[in-house]
Amino acid sequence: MAPWRKTEKERSGVAIYNFKGAGESQLPLQIGDVVHILESCEDWYKGYLVRHKGLEGIFPKSFIHIKEVTIEKKRNTENIVPAEIPLVQEVTTTLWEWGSIWKQLYVANKKERFRQVQSMMFDLMEWRSQLLSGTLPKDELKELKQKVTSKIDYGNKILELDLIVRDEDGNILDPDKTSVISLFHAHEEATNKITERIKEEMSKDQPDYGTYSRISSSPTYSLYVFVRNFVCRIGEDAELFMSLYDPQKHTVISENYLVRWGSKGFPKEIDMLNNLKVVFTDLGNKDLNRDKVYLICQIVRVGRMDLKDSNTKKCTQGLRRPFGVAVMDITDTIKGLWVTMKMLVGDMSQIRKDYPHLVDRTTVVARKLGFPEIIMPGDIRNDIYVTLTTGDFDKYNKTTQRNVEVIMCVCDEEGKVIPNAICLGAGDKPVSEYRSVLYYQVKQLRWMETLKVAVPIEDMQRIHLRFMFRHRSSQESKDKGEKNFAMAYVKLMKEDGTTLQDGSHELVVLKGDSKKMEDASAYLTLPSSRQHVENKGLTLSRSASSVGGLSVSARDAFSISTLVCSTKLTQNVGLLGLLKWRMKPELLQENLEKLKIVDGEEVVKFLQDTLDALFNIMMEHSHSDEYDILVFDALIYIIGLIADRKFQHFNTVLEAYIQQHFSATLAYKKLMTVLKTYLDTSSRGEQCEPILRTLKALEYVFKFIVRSRTLFSQLYEGKEQTEFEESMRRLFESINNLMKSQYKTTILLQVAALKYIPSVLQDVETVFDAKLLSQLLYEFYTCIPPVKLQKQKVQSMNEIVRSNLFKKQGKSKLPSDFKVNVYEIDTVVLISP
C-alpha cells in the first residue's frame, strides 16, 4: 500500500454522499459535513470534521467535493480560510443549523412552521447560488446581500436562535474590534429591524409559502431547461428539437429549441458541452393552468436513407430521417434524469436580473407560439411560423411511391432567394433554405415541422414562400439526376395589406419544367391556394390553369399552417385601415367607426400603435373638431376593453403608455371639450349614448388629460395655466349640473359619477389647485338632495377620505360643511362590521 502524504491543495471539502464508515479508523459522514483534509493515500483522505475536531479518520475521495481555500501561516500554525466570500459561509452554516431544526419540526408535526422554514431555506439556497455565480453587478450584489442578511436575522429570531449583530453593510461585527457602546447600539437597531419585519410578515395574508404564490401573482413566467446529455447510439449526426406540448389540445406551445448533436456523442459545437441552456418564455397563467404540459424532444438523424446500408460511399448522405421522440410530463415535475428544469417568474428582462447565475448571454430563448398575456409598449415582435403539415403525392410513372423531400425558401417578387430568412429552431443560425424530414415510400405524408420566418416588416409586401418537391434516392448516383417534380407557393401578405390568416392552408401543387418552377413570373400568376381557386369559380384540372410551362396538378395535395406573431402586422382589415389612415384619409371616419367591431385581442395586441394613431388623428386636425367625437369614442372603447376582466393585465400596459409614450400636448383641450359636451347633453335629459361608458372610463380619461397638460406645461413653461384651470372648473361644474339633474334618465349616470369621481383625484390634484378642487368636490356632494342616493354617496365620500387630497389638505382646509360630512363618514367606517 502506498504511503500517506500530506495534501498541499486539497485541504477542505464537503461531503456529497453519506458515508457510514466501517471500523474505528473510518470517519462517518453526512451530506453537507465540512471536513479539513490532512493526508491522502490512493482513493482515501484522512482528516477531521470542522464542527467536531475530535472526530478524525479516513474517508473516500469520491465522497468529497473539494473547496478552494487560502492558507494563512503564522509561525508554526496554519489557518485554513475558505476562498468563498464570508456571507456565503454564513449562509452555509445557517442552512446547516436550520436544516436540523427543520427535521425536528417535521417529527413534531408542526406543519405551518415546517413549511415556513422550508420556504426560507429554499430562498437562501437560491440566493447562495447567485452569490457564488460571481456575475452580479455591484449594485445588485449589495441589494442581494441585504436580502440574505435580513432573511437570516428574521429566521434566527422566529426560531429563537442567537441574534447576529452587523454593521451597515451586513457584515458580522467582531466583538474584539468593536466598542461595547457600538455593539449595544447595533444590537438595539438589529432588534428593532427584526421586530418590524415580523410585524410585516404577520400582516400579510399568505397561507402558502414558496414559489407558487409568486408564480400565481405574475402574469408572465418562463421555464428554464438545462440539457445535460443525450445518450443514443445512432452513429450519425442528429438534430434534437425540444418544445413544450399540450397533449389535451394536441398543440405545440413553444418554438423549437434545436441542438445539433455529433455522431461521436457530443454537441456539434463542442463549446456548448455542459452549456446547453434554454428558457421557454412568454408563458402565462393560462399555460400554467393547462391540464397537462409535456416537454417533447423530436430526434432527426442526418445521414443515409437506411442505417443498415453498409456501403456508405455509394449512399446518399445528408438526408434528414425521423429517428425517435422522447416525452416527459412536466405538469408537476421539476427535475428529470438528463434534463434539469426550473420555473422562473417574470419576462426575460426580469429573469436575467433575478437569475443571472442561470440565465446569461449564452442562454437560448425559445418564445411562445403566440403572445404573452401582456404586451408592454415598445415590445416589438415580427415572427411568422410556418408548419409543414400534410402532403399526398401520386407516384405517376414510378413503380414505387416517391421519397418526397420538401425544400422551402423565402423569395422576393422576382424569385430571388432572400438569404438567412428561415430559422429551424431557437439557438440555431438562420438559413436560406430548409429541407424537410424524408419518409421512405409513404404516399400520405405528415411532417408537422415548424419553422420561423423572420424578415423585415418593410419587405413583407413583396415576399412569398416557395416549396419545391423532389424525389430522393438512397443511391447517390441516382439521386444526382433527380430534379424538382412539383412546387407550391404562398404570399405572406394579401393585396389589402393584411397578413395571411392564421390556420391551415391547402396549397395548389404546380407541375411542369423544373427550371420554370424557379421563374417567379411563371408561377406568381397562377393561383396559390385551393380556396383562391374556389373563390374564382375554377376547377382543379390540368387544363384549368396553365401558364409558362406550369400547370395545376389535381392529383397532388400539400398543406401548411401559419401563425403570425407580430406587433406590427395585423390580419384585420378594419384595424389596418385605422393604423394606415394617412394612406386613405377619405375612409378615416368609416375606419374609426369600425374599430368598435374589431376583435378585442387584436386591439390590445396593437395597443400602442392604435393609441398613437388616434392621437395623431386628433393632433393633425387640431384646428378642426371633425374627428374629435369619433376619436374620443374610440378611446373610450379601448379603455372599456382593458377594464374587461379578460384583458385586466393590460391596465399596466396602458399606464406605461401614458407615462412613457404618450406625447399629444394639445389632446387635453379636445378631450375636455368632448367630455363637457357629453355631460351637458345628459344634464338636459337628452339622449347621449356614450355617456355611461365615458363615466366608467373617467379615471383614464383624466389620466390622458393630466398627462397631456403636464407635457404642454413642460414644453411651454407653464403657459395657459389660467385657461386650463378655468376649463377644469367648468368641467367639474358640468359634472355637478349632472348631479343636480332631476330627469329619470340621469339616475344611473349619477350613481356612476359617484362611483368613479374619486378615482380621478390623484391625477387632477397634480395640475389643479387643491383648495379649489376641494370646494368643487363639496359642491359635487351637496348638490344631491339629502334623501337621494344616500348609500352611494357615503361609499363615494369614504373613498374621498382615503384619498391623498384629503390627507394633504386636511380637514381644517376643507369647507366647514364638508368637514361635518367627513366626520360622519369616519363614524360610519369605524362602526361598520
C-alpha positions in Angstrom: 0.0 0.0 0.0 1.2 3.5 -0.9 2.3 5.7 2.0 0.1 8.6 3.3 1.2 12.0 2.0 0.4 15.4 3.3 -2.0 17.3 1.0 -0.9 20.6 -0.5 -4.0 22.0 -2.3 -6.8 19.6 -1.2 -7.2 21.0 2.3 -11.0 21.4 2.7 -14.1 19.7 1.3 -17.8 19.0 1.7 -19.4 15.5 1.9 -21.7 15.0 -1.1 -22.8 11.5 0.0 -23.5 9.8 3.3 -20.6 7.5 4.5 -21.4 5.1 7.3 -17.8 4.0 7.9 -16.7 0.6 9.0 -14.4 0.3 11.9 -12.8 2.8 14.2 -10.3 4.2 11.6 -13.1 5.3 9.2 -14.9 8.7 9.7 -18.7 8.6 9.3 -20.0 11.5 7.2 -23.4 13.0 6.4 -24.2 15.0 3.3 -23.0 18.6 3.9 -20.4 17.8 6.5 -17.3 20.1 6.1 -14.0 18.3 6.6 -10.4 19.5 6.8 -8.1 17.2 4.9 -4.7 16.3 6.4 -3.3 13.5 4.2 -4.2 11.4 1.2 -3.5 7.9 0.0 -4.7 6.5 -3.3 -8.6 6.7 -3.1 -8.7 7.9 0.5 -8.4 11.0 2.6 -7.5 11.4 6.2 -9.0 14.3 8.1 -11.4 15.6 10.7 -14.9 17.2 10.9 -14.8 21.0 11.2 -17.8 21.0 13.6 -16.3 18.2 15.7 -12.5 18.4 15.6 -12.1 15.5 17.9 -13.5 13.1 15.3 -10.7 12.1 13.0 -10.4 9.3 10.5 -10.3 8.2 6.8 -13.0 8.6 4.1 -13.3 8.0 0.4 -12.1 10.8 -2.0 -15.2 10.2 -4.3 -17.5 11.2 -1.4 -15.9 14.7 -1.1 -16.3 17.9 -3.1 -13.0 19.9 -2.8 -13.4 23.6 -1.9 -11.0 26.3 -2.7 -9.2 27.7 0.4 -6.3 30.0 1.2 -3.8 29.0 3.9 -2.5 31.7 6.3 0.7 30.7 8.0 1.6 32.3 11.4 4.8 30.9 12.8 4.3 27.2 13.3 0.5 27.1 12.8 -1.7 27.1 9.6 -5.0 28.7 9.4 -7.3 27.4 6.6 -9.6 30.1 5.3 -12.3 29.3 2.7 -11.9 31.3 -0.5 -15.7 32.0 -0.8 -17.0 35.3 0.5 -17.9 35.4 4.2 -21.6 35.8 3.6 -21.6 32.5 1.6 -20.0 30.8 4.6 -22.6 32.3 6.9 -25.5 31.1 4.6 -24.0 27.6 4.5 -23.7 27.5 8.3 -27.2 28.9 8.7 -28.7 26.2 6.3 -27.0 23.5 8.3 -28.4 24.8 11.6 -31.9 25.4 10.2 -31.9 22.0 8.5 -31.5 20.3 11.8 -34.4 22.3 13.3 -36.5 21.7 10.1 -36.2 17.9 10.7 -37.3 18.3 14.3 -40.4 20.4 13.2 -41.3 17.6 10.8 -41.1 15.0 13.5 -43.1 17.2 15.9 -45.8 17.7 13.1 -45.6 21.5 13.3 -46.7 21.9 9.7 -47.0 25.6 9.4 -43.6 26.4 10.9 -42.1 23.4 8.9 -43.3 25.0 5.6 -42.1 28.4 6.7 -38.6 27.2 7.5 -38.6 25.2 4.2 -39.5 28.3 2.2 -36.8 30.4 3.9 -34.2 27.6 3.2 -35.2 27.5 -0.4 -34.7 31.3 -0.7 -31.3 31.1 1.0 -30.2 28.3 -1.3 -31.3 30.2 -4.4 -29.5 33.4 -3.2 -26.4 31.4 -2.2 -26.1 30.1 -5.8 -26.4 33.7 -7.1 -23.7 34.9 -4.7 -21.4 32.1 -5.9 -22.1 32.8 -9.6 -19.9 35.9 -9.5 -22.0 37.5 -12.3 -23.8 40.1 -10.3 -23.1 43.9 -10.7 -22.1 45.8 -7.6 -25.5 47.4 -7.0 -27.4 44.1 -7.4 -24.8 42.3 -5.2 -25.3 44.8 -2.5 -29.1 44.5 -2.7 -28.8 40.7 -2.6 -26.6 40.8 0.5 -29.2 42.9 2.3 -31.9 40.4 1.4 -29.8 37.5 2.6 -28.8 39.0 5.9 -32.4 40.2 6.5 -33.7 36.7 5.9 -31.1 35.1 8.2 -31.8 37.5 11.0 -35.5 37.1 10.7 -35.3 33.3 10.6 -33.0 33.2 13.6 -35.4 35.4 15.5 -38.5 33.2 14.9 -36.5 30.1 15.6 -35.2 31.6 18.9 -31.6 31.4 17.8 -28.8 33.9 18.7 -29.2 37.4 17.2 -26.3 38.3 14.9 -25.1 41.9 15.2 -24.0 43.5 11.9 -22.6 46.7 10.5 -24.3 48.9 7.9 -23.0 46.7 5.1 -24.4 43.5 6.7 -21.0 42.2 7.8 -20.8 40.5 11.2 -19.3 42.7 13.8 -16.1 41.4 15.5 -16.6 41.9 19.3 -12.8 42.1 19.8 -12.6 45.1 17.4 -15.8 46.9 18.4 -16.6 49.0 21.4 -19.3 47.9 23.9 -21.4 51.0 23.2 -21.2 50.4 19.4 -22.2 46.8 20.0 -25.1 47.8 22.2 -26.5 50.3 19.6 -26.0 47.8 16.7 -27.8 45.2 18.8 -30.7 47.5 19.6 -31.0 48.6 15.9 -31.0 44.9 14.8 -33.7 44.0 17.3 -35.9 46.9 16.0 -35.5 45.9 12.4 -36.3 42.3 13.1 -39.4 43.2 15.2 -40.7 45.4 12.3 -40.0 42.6 9.8 -42.1 40.1 12.0 -45.0 42.6 12.0 -44.8 42.9 8.3 -44.9 39.1 7.9 -47.8 38.7 10.3 -49.8 41.4 8.5 -49.6 39.5 5.2 -52.4 37.1 4.5 -50.3 34.5 2.8 -51.0 31.0 3.9 -48.9 29.4 1.2 -45.1 29.8 1.1 -42.6 29.2 -1.7 -42.6 29.9 -5.3 -46.2 29.1 -6.1 -47.5 32.3 -4.6 -45.0 34.3 -6.6 -45.9 32.5 -9.8 -49.7 32.9 -9.4 -49.3 36.6 -8.9 -47.2 37.1 -12.1 -48.9 37.1 -15.5 -45.7 36.0 -17.2 -43.3 33.2 -16.4 -40.6 31.2 -18.0 -39.3 27.6 -17.9 -35.5 27.1 -17.7 -34.2 23.9 -19.1 -30.6 22.7 -18.9 -29.9 19.8 -21.3 -27.3 17.6 -19.6 -26.7 14.8 -22.1 -28.2 12.9 -25.0 -27.4 9.2 -24.9 -28.4 7.3 -28.0 -26.2 5.2 -30.3 -27.1 6.4 -33.8 -23.7 6.5 -35.5 -24.7 9.6 -37.4 -25.3 13.3 -36.7 -28.6 14.2 -35.1 -30.9 17.2 -34.6 -32.8 17.4 -31.3 -35.9 19.6 -31.4 -37.2 20.3 -27.9 -40.5 22.1 -27.3 -43.5 22.4 -24.9 -46.6 20.5 -25.9 -50.3 20.4 -24.7 -51.4 16.7 -25.2 -55.1 17.6 -24.5 -55.3 20.1 -27.3 -52.7 18.4 -29.5 -50.9 21.7 -29.8 -47.2 22.7 -29.6 -47.0 25.7 -27.2 -43.4 27.0 -27.9 -40.8 27.4 -30.5 -38.4 24.5 -31.0 -35.0 24.6 -29.2 -32.6 23.0 -31.7 -29.4 21.2 -30.6 -27.2 19.7 -33.2 -25.6 16.5 -31.9 -22.5 14.9 -33.5 -22.0 11.3 -34.4 -19.3 10.9 -31.7 -21.7 11.6 -28.9 -21.0 15.4 -28.3 -22.7 18.6 -29.5 -21.5 19.7 -32.9 -20.3 22.9 -31.3 -18.0 21.4 -28.6 -18.0 24.8 -26.8 -21.7 24.1 -26.0 -20.8 21.0 -24.0 -22.3 21.4 -20.5 -23.8 24.7 -21.6 -27.0 23.7 -23.4 -29.5 26.0 -21.7 -32.8 27.3 -22.9 -35.6 29.5 -21.5 -39.1 28.8 -22.8 -40.6 32.3 -22.2 -43.8 34.4 -22.7 -45.8 31.7 -20.9 -48.8 33.0 -18.9 -51.3 31.8 -16.2 -53.4 30.1 -18.9 -50.4 27.9 -19.7 -49.7 27.3 -16.1 -53.3 26.1 -15.7 -53.3 23.6 -18.6 -54.3 20.1 -17.5 -51.1 18.6 -19.0 -47.9 20.0 -20.3 -45.2 17.8 -21.9 -41.6 18.5 -22.8 -41.0 16.7 -26.1 -37.8 16.0 -27.9 -38.1 15.0 -31.6 -34.9 13.3 -32.9 -33.9 13.6 -36.5 -30.8 11.8 -37.8 -28.9 13.3 -40.7 -27.1 10.8 -43.0 -28.1 7.7 -45.1 -31.6 6.7 -46.1 -31.3 3.4 -44.2 -28.9 2.9 -41.2 -28.5 -0.7 -42.4 -26.7 0.4 -45.6 -23.1 -0.6 -45.1 -21.6 0.8 -48.2 -21.5 4.4 -47.2 -19.6 5.5 -50.2 -22.4 4.8 -52.6 -25.2 6.0 -50.3 -26.7 9.5 -50.5 -25.6 11.5 -47.5 -27.2 14.4 -45.6 -30.8 13.1 -45.7 -32.9 14.1 -42.8 -34.7 11.0 -41.5 -37.0 10.6 -38.5 -35.4 8.6 -35.7 -37.4 8.9 -32.5 -39.1 11.0 -29.9 -38.7 11.5 -26.1 -41.6 12.8 -24.0 -41.7 13.9 -20.3 -44.8 15.0 -18.4 -43.6 18.3 -16.7 -47.0 19.3 -15.3 -45.8 18.7 -11.8 -42.2 17.6 -12.4 -39.3 19.8 -11.8 -36.2 17.6 -12.4 -35.5 14.8 -14.9 -32.7 12.4 -15.4 -30.9 14.2 -18.2 -32.7 17.5 -18.2 -32.9 19.9 -15.3 -35.8 22.3 -15.2 -36.8 25.3 -13.0 -39.7 27.6 -13.1 -38.7 31.3 -13.3 -41.1 34.1 -12.6 -41.1 37.1 -14.9 -40.3 38.1 -18.5 -36.8 37.8 -20.0 -35.6 41.2 -18.7 -36.8 40.3 -15.2 -35.3 36.8 -15.1 -31.9 38.0 -16.4 -31.8 40.3 -13.4 -33.2 37.8 -10.8 -31.4 34.7 -12.0 -28.0 35.8 -13.5 -26.4 32.6 -12.3 -28.8 30.6 -14.5 -29.6 32.9 -17.4 -26.7 34.6 -19.1 -25.9 35.8 -22.6 -25.3 32.2 -23.8 -28.8 31.0 -22.7 -31.1 30.4 -25.7 -34.6 32.0 -25.6 -37.4 30.0 -27.1 -40.6 32.1 -27.4 -44.2 31.0 -27.1 -46.1 30.3 -30.3 -48.4 33.2 -29.6 -48.2 36.3 -27.4 -47.6 36.7 -23.7 -50.6 37.7 -21.6 -49.4 41.3 -21.6 -47.5 43.2 -24.3 -45.8 46.3 -23.0 -45.3 49.4 -25.1 -42.1 49.1 -27.0 -42.2 45.3 -27.2 -41.7 44.6 -30.9 -42.1 41.2 -32.4 -42.4 40.1 -36.1 -42.3 36.3 -36.3 -44.2 34.2 -38.7 -44.4 30.4 -38.0 -44.9 28.0 -40.9 -45.7 24.4 -40.2 -45.4 21.8 -42.9 -48.5 19.6 -42.1 -49.5 17.1 -44.8 -48.9 16.0 -48.3 -50.3 13.4 -50.8 -48.3 12.9 -54.0 -49.1 10.5 -56.8 -46.3 8.2 -57.9 -47.2 8.7 -61.6 -44.9 6.6 -63.8 -42.8 5.3 -60.9 -43.3 1.7 -59.7 -42.9 2.6 -56.0 -44.0 5.6 -54.0 -41.8 8.7 -54.1 -39.4 9.6 -51.2 -40.6 13.2 -51.1 -38.4 16.0 -49.7 -39.8 19.5 -49.3 -37.4 22.3 -49.9 -38.6 25.7 -48.6 -37.2 29.1 -49.2 -38.3 32.8 -48.9 -38.3 34.6 -52.2 -38.9 38.2 -53.4 -41.2 39.1 -56.3 -38.5 38.3 -58.8 -38.0 34.8 -57.4 -34.6 35.6 -55.8 -34.0 33.7 -52.6 -33.8 36.0 -49.5 -30.7 34.9 -47.5 -30.9 33.7 -43.9 -34.7 34.3 -43.5 -35.5 30.8 -42.1 -34.8 29.6 -38.6 -35.2 25.9 -37.8 -35.2 26.5 -34.0 -34.1 28.7 -31.2 -30.3 28.5 -30.7 -29.6 27.8 -34.4 -28.3 30.1 -37.0 -30.7 31.3 -39.7 -30.5 29.5 -43.1 -31.6 30.4 -46.6 -33.1 27.0 -47.4 -34.9 24.4 -45.4 -35.1 20.7 -46.3 -37.8 18.6 -44.7 -37.6 15.2 -43.0 -37.7 12.3 -45.5 -40.2 9.4 -45.2 -39.4 6.3 -47.2 -42.0 5.4 -49.8 -45.0 7.0 -48.0 -47.9 8.3 -50.0 -49.8 10.3 -47.4 -47.2 12.3 -45.6 -47.5 14.0 -42.2 -44.5 16.2 -41.3 -45.7 18.6 -38.6 -42.4 20.5 -38.8 -42.5 24.2 -37.6 -40.1 26.9 -38.9 -39.8 30.5 -38.2 -39.7 33.1 -41.0 -38.0 36.3 -39.9 -37.9 39.2 -42.4 -38.0 43.0 -42.0 -41.5 44.4 -41.9 -40.9 46.6 -44.9 -40.2 43.5 -47.0 -43.4 41.7 -46.1 -45.4 43.1 -49.0 -43.0 41.7 -51.7 -42.1 38.2 -50.4 -43.6 34.8 -50.7 -42.7 31.3 -49.6 -41.7 28.8 -52.3 -41.9 25.0 -51.8 -40.1 22.6 -54.1 -40.8 18.9 -54.1 -38.1 16.4 -55.0 -37.7 12.7 -55.0 -34.6 11.5 -53.1 -32.9 8.2 -53.9 -30.9 6.2 -51.4 -28.2 5.7 -54.0 -26.0 8.7 -54.7 -25.6 8.0 -58.4 -29.4 8.0 -58.9 -30.0 10.9 -56.5 -27.8 13.3 -58.5 -30.1 13.0 -61.5 -33.3 13.9 -59.6 -35.0 17.2 -60.3 -37.8 19.0 -58.7 -41.1 17.4 -59.9 -43.5 19.9 -58.4 -43.8 23.1 -56.5 -46.2 25.3 -54.5 -46.1 28.9 -53.2 -47.9 31.3 -50.9 -47.7 35.0 -50.3 -47.4 36.2 -46.7 -49.4 39.4 -47.3 -52.7 39.9 -49.1 -53.4 42.6 -51.6 -55.4 44.6 -49.0 -52.3 44.8 -46.8 -53.3 42.3 -44.1 -51.1 39.3 -43.4 -52.0 35.7 -44.2 -54.7 34.4 -41.8 -53.7 32.1 -39.0 -54.6 28.5 -39.6 -54.4 25.8 -42.2 -53.9 26.5 -45.9 -54.3 23.9 -48.7 -51.9 25.0 -51.4 -52.1 24.3 -55.1 -49.4 22.0 -56.4 -47.9 23.1 -59.7 -46.2 20.7 -62.1 -44.0 21.3 -65.2 -40.5 22.2 -66.2 -38.1 22.3 -63.2 -36.5 25.5 -64.5 -39.8 27.2 -64.9 -40.5 26.4 -61.2 -37.8 28.9 -60.3 -39.3 31.6 -62.6 -41.5 33.8 -60.4 -43.1 35.4 -63.4 -44.4 32.0 -64.4 -45.9 30.8 -61.2 -47.0 34.0 -59.4 -49.8 34.5 -62.0 -51.2 31.1 -61.1 -53.5 30.5 -58.0 -51.6 29.6 -54.8 -54.3 28.0 -52.7 -57.4 25.8 -53.3 -59.5 28.4 -51.6 -58.3 31.0 -54.1 -59.3 28.6 -56.9 -62.8 28.0 -55.4 -63.4 31.7 -54.9 -62.8 32.4 -58.6 -65.1 29.5 -59.5 -62.3 27.4 -61.2 -61.9 23.7 -61.0 -58.6 21.9 -60.4 -58.0 20.1 -63.7 -54.9 20.0 -65.8 -56.4 22.4 -68.3 -57.8 24.8 -65.8 -54.6 26.8 -65.2 -51.5 26.5 -67.4 -49.1 29.4 -67.7 -45.5 29.5 -68.9 -45.0 25.7 -68.9 -46.6 25.2 -65.4 -50.0 23.6 -64.7 -52.1 22.9 -61.7 -52.0 19.3 -60.5 -55.3 17.8 -59.4 -53.7 14.6 -58.2 -51.3 16.0 -55.6 -52.1 17.8 -52.3 -50.0 19.8 -49.9 -51.0 21.7 -46.8 -49.3 24.1 -44.4 -50.4 26.1 -41.4 -49.3 29.5 -40.4 -49.2 31.6 -37.2 -48.4 35.3 -37.2 -46.9 36.7 -34.0 -46.4 40.4 -34.9 -47.0 43.6 -33.1 -46.8 45.5 -36.4 -48.7 43.3 -38.9 -52.4 42.8 -38.5 -54.8 40.3 -40.1 -57.8 42.7 -39.6 -58.7 45.0 -42.5 -60.6 47.5 -40.3 -57.7 47.9 -37.8 -55.2 48.1 -40.7 -57.3 50.9 -42.2 -57.0 52.9 -38.9 -53.3 52.2 -38.4 -52.6 53.3 -42.0 -55.2 56.1 -42.0 -52.9 58.6 -43.9 -52.9 56.3 -47.0 -56.7 56.7 -47.4 -57.9 59.7 -45.4 -61.3 59.6 -47.2 -62.1 56.3 -45.3 -61.0 57.7 -41.9 -64.5 58.2 -40.5 -65.5 54.7 -41.6 -62.4 53.2 -40.0 -62.9 55.0 -36.7 -66.4 53.6 -36.5 -65.2 50.1 -37.5 -62.8 50.0 -34.5 -65.7 49.1 -32.2 -66.3 45.8 -34.1 -62.6 44.8 -34.2 -61.8 41.7 -32.0 -60.6 42.9 -28.6 -57.5 40.6 -28.7 -56.4 42.2 -31.9 -56.8 45.7 -30.5 -54.8 45.1 -27.3 -52.1 43.4 -29.3 -51.6 46.7 -31.2 -52.5 48.9 -28.3 -49.6 51.4 -28.6 -50.0 51.7 -32.4 -53.7 52.1 -32.1 -53.5 54.8 -29.4 -50.7 56.6 -31.4 -53.0 56.6 -34.5 -55.9 58.0 -32.5 -53.9 60.9 -31.0 -52.1 61.6 -34.3 -55.5 62.0 -36.0 -56.5 64.4 -33.2 -53.3 66.4 -33.4 -53.2 66.6 -37.1 -56.7 68.0 -37.1 -56.1 70.4 -34.2 -57.8 73.3 -35.9 -60.9 71.3 -36.6 -63.4 69.3 -34.5 -64.4 67.0 -37.3 -63.0 63.8 -35.8 -62.9 64.7 -32.1 -66.0 62.8 -31.1 -65.1 59.8 -33.1 -61.6 59.7 -31.7 -62.9 60.2 -28.2 -65.5 57.4 -28.6 -62.7 55.1 -29.9 -60.6 55.9 -26.9 -63.5 55.2 -24.5 -64.0 51.8 -26.3 -60.3 50.9 -25.8 -60.3 51.9 -22.1 -63.5 49.9 -21.6 -61.9 46.9 -23.3 -59.0 47.0 -20.9 -61.4 47.2 -18.0 -62.8 43.9 -19.1 -61.6 41.0 -16.9 -60.3 39.2 -19.9 -57.7 42.0 -20.6 -57.2 43.2 -17.0 -53.4 42.6 -17.2 -53.3 45.4 -19.8 -54.0 48.1 -17.2 -50.3 48.2 -16.5 -49.6 48.5 -20.3 -52.0 51.5 -20.6 -50.4 53.1 -17.5 -46.9 52.6 -19.1 -48.1 54.1 -22.4 -49.5 57.2 -20.8 -46.3 57.8 -18.8 -43.7 56.8 -21.3 -45.0 57.0 -24.9 -48.0 59.4 -24.9 -46.9 62.8 -26.4 -50.0 64.6 -27.6 -49.5 68.0 -25.9 -52.8 69.5 -27.2 -55.0 66.5 -26.6 -56.2 67.7 -23.2 -58.2 70.6 -24.8 -60.1 68.3 -27.1 -60.7 65.6 -24.5 -62.1 68.1 -22.0 -64.3 69.7 -24.7 -65.9 66.4 -25.8 -66.3 65.2 -22.2 -68.1 68.5 -21.2 -70.4 68.2 -24.2 -71.5 64.7 -23.2 -72.1 65.9 -19.6 -74.1 68.9 -20.6 -76.2 66.9 -23.1 -77.0 64.3 -20.4 -77.8 67.0 -17.8 -80.6 68.3 -20.1 -82.1 64.9 -20.2 -81.2 64.5 -23.9 -80.1 61.2 -25.3 -76.3 60.7 -25.2 -75.5 57.0 -25.8 -71.7 57.0 -24.9 -72.0 58.9 -21.6 -72.3 55.8 -19.3 -69.2 54.2 -20.9 -67.4 57.5 -20.6 -68.1 57.8 -16.9 -66.8 54.3 -16.3 -63.6 55.2 -18.2 -63.3 58.5 -16.3 -60.1 57.6 -14.4 -58.1 57.0 -17.6 -59.7 59.9 -19.5 -58.4 62.2 -16.8 -55.0 60.5 -16.8 -54.7 61.4 -20.5 -55.9 64.9 -19.8 -53.5 65.5 -16.9 -50.5 63.9 -18.8 -51.2 66.0 -21.9 -51.4 69.2 -19.8 -48.2 68.3 -18.0 -46.3 67.8 -21.3 -47.7 71.0 -22.6 -46.7 72.9 -19.5 -43.2 71.5 -19.6 -42.8 72.3 -23.3 -44.2 75.9 -23.0 -43.0 76.6 -19.4 -46.4 76.8 -17.7 -48.2 78.7 -20.5 -52.1 78.9 -20.4 -52.3 77.7 -16.9 -55.1 80.1 -16.0 -57.1 79.0 -19.1 -56.6 75.3 -18.2 -57.8 75.8 -14.6 -60.9 77.7 -15.9 -61.6 74.8 -18.3 -61.2 72.3 -15.5 -63.5 74.3 -13.2 -66.2 74.4 -15.9 -65.8 70.7 -16.5 -66.4 70.0 -12.8 -69.4 72.4 -12.9 -70.8 70.3 -15.7 -70.4 67.2 -13.6 -72.2 69.0 -10.7 -75.0 70.0 -13.1 -75.4 66.3 -13.9 -75.8 65.6 -10.2 -78.5 68.3 -9.9 -80.5 67.0 -12.8 -84.0 65.7 -11.9 -84.5 63.7 -15.2 -85.1 60.0 -14.7 -82.5 59.2 -17.4 -79.8 60.7 -15.2 -80.2 58.4 -12.1 -77.9 55.7 -13.4 -75.4 58.4 -14.6 -75.4 60.0 -11.1 -74.6 56.6 -9.5 -71.8 56.1 -12.0 -70.4 59.6 -11.3 -70.4 59.0 -7.5 -68.5 55.7 -8.1 -65.9 56.9 -10.5 -65.2 60.6 -9.5 -62.9 59.6 -6.5 -60.6 57.7 -8.9 -59.6 60.9 -10.8 -58.5 63.0 -7.8 -54.9 61.6 -7.5 -54.1 62.8 -11.1 -56.1 66.1 -11.1 -54.5 67.4 -7.9 -51.1 67.4 -9.6 -52.2 70.1 -12.1 -55.1 71.8 -10.3 -55.4 73.9 -7.2 -56.1 71.6 -4.3 -58.3 74.0 -2.4 -60.4 74.8 -5.4 -60.7 71.1 -6.1 -61.9 70.5 -2.5 -64.6 73.3 -3.0 -65.8 71.7 -6.3 -66.0 68.3 -4.5 -68.0 69.8 -1.7 -70.4 71.2 -4.3 -70.5 67.8 -6.1 -71.8 66.1 -3.0 -74.1 68.8 -1.6 -75.9 69.4 -4.9 -77.6 66.0 -4.5 -80.7 66.1 -2.3 -80.1 64.6 1.2 -82.6 61.8 0.8 -81.3 60.7 -2.7 -78.6 58.1 -3.3 -77.5 58.0 0.3 -75.7 54.7 0.2 -73.8 55.6 -2.9 -72.9 59.0 -1.5 -71.4 57.5 1.7 -69.4 54.9 -0.3 -68.1 57.7 -2.6 -67.2 60.0 0.3 -65.5 57.1 2.1 -63.1 56.9 -1.0 -62.5 60.6 -0.8 -61.5 60.4 2.9 -58.9 57.8 1.9 -57.5 59.9 -0.9 -54.2 61.8 -0.9 -56.2 65.0 -1.5 -57.9 64.6 1.9 -54.6 63.7 3.6 -52.7 66.7 2.2 -55.5 69.3 2.6 -56.5 68.1 6.0 -59.9 68.6 7.5 -59.1 72.2 8.5 -58.6 73.4 4.9 -61.9 71.9 3.7 -65.2 73.8 3.7 -66.9 73.6 7.1 -70.0 71.7 5.9 -67.7 69.2 4.2 -65.9 68.6 7.5 -69.1 67.6 9.1 -69.8 65.1 6.4 -66.3 63.7 6.6 -66.6 63.2 10.4 -69.9 61.4 9.8 -68.1 59.1 7.3 -65.3 58.4 9.7 -68.0 57.3 12.2 -69.7 55.0 9.7 -66.4 53.4 8.8 -65.5 52.8 12.4 -68.7 51.2 13.5 -69.2 49.1 10.3 -68.6 45.4 10.9 
